[in-house]
Amino acid sequence: MTGDAVIKVEDLHTGFGDHLVHDGLNLEVRKGEVLGVVGGSGTGKSVLLHCIIGLKKPWSGCIEVLGQRVLDLEPPERSALEARWGVLFQDGALFSSLTVAQNIQVPLKEHLNLNQRLMDEIAMIKIGLVGLPPEAGRLYPAELSGGMRKRAGLARALALDPEILFLDEPTSGLDPIGAARFDALIERLRKTLDFTVFMVTHDLDSLNAICDRIAVLADKRVVVIGDMKQMLNERHPWVLEYFHGPRARSAGLLKPGR
């Protein structure tokens, strides 16, 4: 990990109608790290992710990804930048009318000019990379379990060998064993492929298992950012309740009686 920032968010203001979601939010994500973003319901975790990847336009502020100001880019530059990141939405967000292999090929068709045979080969490589069996390539999303859909969505997110991987609640809906396996997969891929991870999550186990740093959203901004040790020593009321509650003990963060 070099410590260079690959994502910079400065003085971000967002909202819906008259409702303010972020009020002067600032955040930096370092190259090569896994950053977990947590916060209570309505604190704008997914809104922040959507602003960074361009699905929502903020009211004001500056967002810089891989050295480029996202809000200032013309469509061709924007497309070129999008090819450098991958996104896994909740439940995979796969196209229901396409097979797994065809879903993985969507970003290849959008950003590259490859023949079908090469795209088929790339799809099979990505399917194996995320731990799916080869026969999964010909299946449709409705024929997959929840865990398989997550992995198929991850394979699509990795289709273009991204420098940044955005994950939106990647373990939601998975049982504890499936969630732990998915965490291990992300950690293994991060080390093997050397990308940065921006992960919105509420899963304490994931935060403890794979995150280098954690950013806590509260009071319409990032109130604290640091490693797990810093979270456990933080005195902000929401942070205290979240990292010292019953779930923290079940996740192994606290010693009995603490």
N, C-alpha and C positions, 0 to 999 in steps of 0.2 A: 504494500500500500504506500503510495507516494505522498499522500496528504494533499495533492492538488485538488481543487474543487472542480467537479464536473457539472454540478448544478448549483446555481446561486439564485436565491429568491430574496429580493430587497423591497421592503416597504410595501408589501402586497396588501391590497384592499379588494375584497370580493363580497358579493352578496346576491340576493334574489329579491327584486322589488325594493321594499323599504327595509329588508332584513339584512343587517351586516353580519357576515360570516368571519372574515379576517380583517383585522384592523392593524395595519403596519407590521405584518408578519415578515420575519427574516429567517433564512435557513441556508446552510451550505452543506452539500453532500460531497464527501471526499472520494477521489478515484480509488476503486478497488474495495470499498467498504460495503457492508450490508447495514443500511440504515433502516431501523424500524420506526414507523410513525404511528403514535397512539394518541388517544384522547377520548373523551366521553362522546356520547351520541350527540350529533349536531355541532361538533367542533370543527367540522370541515376537512376531515382527513382526505376523503375521496375528492372533494372540491379542489383541494390543493394539488392532488395528483392530476386531475383533469385540466387544471390551469397550466401545469408544467408541460403536459403533452399536447396542449392546444385544443382540448375538447370544450373548454369554457374560457371565455375572455374575462379577465379580471377588470375591476373598475379602474385600478391604477396600480403602479408598481413596475418592477423590472424582473424578468425571468431570463436567466442565461443558462443554456445547456450546451455543453461541449464547446464553450467559447463563443456561442452565437446567441444574440438576443432574439428569443423566440417570437416576440410580438412584432418585430420589425422585418421579418423575413418575407420575401416574395414567394409565391407558390412553388417555383422550381427549387429555390433554396430550402424551403420548408420541407418539401418531399425528400430532398437529399439528407436533411437532418433526421427525419423520421425513420429513414433506412438504417440509422445508427443506433436506434433503440428498439426494444421489444416490450410488449405489454401483455400481461396476463390479467384479464378481468375476472370478477367473481364467476364461478362455475364454468370458466373457460370461454364463455361467449362465442361458441363455435357456430358456424353457419349450418343450420339443421339440414339443408338440402344437399350438402357436400359431405363426402367421406372425410375421414381423418386426413388421409394423404392430400386430398384436394384442399382442405382447410389450410394445411401447412404450406401449400403452393400459392395461396393468395398473395402474401407479401412478395414472393418471388416474381409473380406475374406483374405486380404493381411497380416494382422497382428495378427489375432486371429483364434482360432479353435473352432467355434461355430456351433451348428446345425441350420438348416434353420428356424425352428420355432422361435428360440431366435433372430436370425437376423431380421426376419420379425417384431417382437415385438419392437426391438430397432429402426428400421427404422420408425415405426409408432410414437414412442415417439419423435424422432428427427423432424419428420414432424410437429407434434403438437407444438413442442418447438419453431419453427421458424414462427408459425402463418399460416401454410398452412392447408387447410381442409383435412380430412382423405382420401377423394377420389383422392387427388393429387398423392398419392403413386402409383397408377396404370397408371398414365399418362406418356407420353413420352415428352422429352424436347420441341419438335416442337409444342406440344399442350398447352404449357404454355405461359403466358405473360412474358414480360421482368422482371417485378418485381417478379413473381413467380419463374422464373429461378434463380434469385439471391437468393431467400430464399431456393430453393432446393439445390443450391450449398453450401449455408451456412449450411444446415442440414448435407450434406456430410462432410463438414469441421469439424463439431462438433461430428461426429460419434464416435470417440474414446475418447471423453471428454478431449480435448487438454488443455495443460497448456499455450500454445501460439496460438493465432489466427492471421494469416497473411491475410490481405485484400488488393487486388490490384484494386484500383478505384471502390469501392463497390457501389457507387451511380451513376456511369456514365450510361447514357441512361435512367435514371429514371426522371419522372417529379418531380417538387418541393415537391408535397404532398407525392409521393412515396418515395423520397429520405429522407424526414423528418421522415417518418414512419420506414424506414430502419435504420436510425441513432438511433432512439428510441429503436428499437429492439436490436441493438448491445449494447447499453448502459445497457438495462435491463438484457441481457444475461451475460454481463461482471460482473455486480453486483451479479447476482444469481449464476453463475458458477465459478466466481473468476479466470478468465484467464487474460493474458496479450494480448494487441492488438497492432500489428504493421500494420499501415494502410497507404498505398500509396494513395494519393488523390489530386485532384485539387479543391475540393469543399469547399469553404470558410464556408458555413453553417455547414458542418460536422466538420470542424476544430473548429468552435466556439461552437458547440453543445456538442461534446462528448470527445474532446481531452484534456488530462491533460497537455501534452507538444507537441510542434511542432518542427520538425527538418527541416531546410531549406537547400536544396542542391543548390549550386551555386559555380562557380569557381572551379569545379571538387572536391568539398568536402562539408562537413557540415559547413556552415558559421555562423549559429546561432541556438541555441536550447533553448527553454523555453516556458513559457505559453503565452497566447494571449496578455497579458499586455506587456510582453517583446517584442513580435513581433511588436506591435503598436509603441513602443519606439525605435525600431532598425533603424539605419540610412543607412544600406547597400542599394544600389540603387534598386536591384531587390525586396528586402523586402519592401521597401518604396512603390514601384509601385504596388506590389501585395496587400498589406494590407491597402493601402490608396487610392486605385482606386475606380471607380464607383461600382464595384461588392462588395467592402467592405462596402459601404454605404447601398447597397441593402440587405446585410447580417446582417445589424444592428450593425456593428463593430464601425462605426464612427458616431458622432453626425452631423447633418446637418451643412454645412459650415466649417467643420474642414478640 
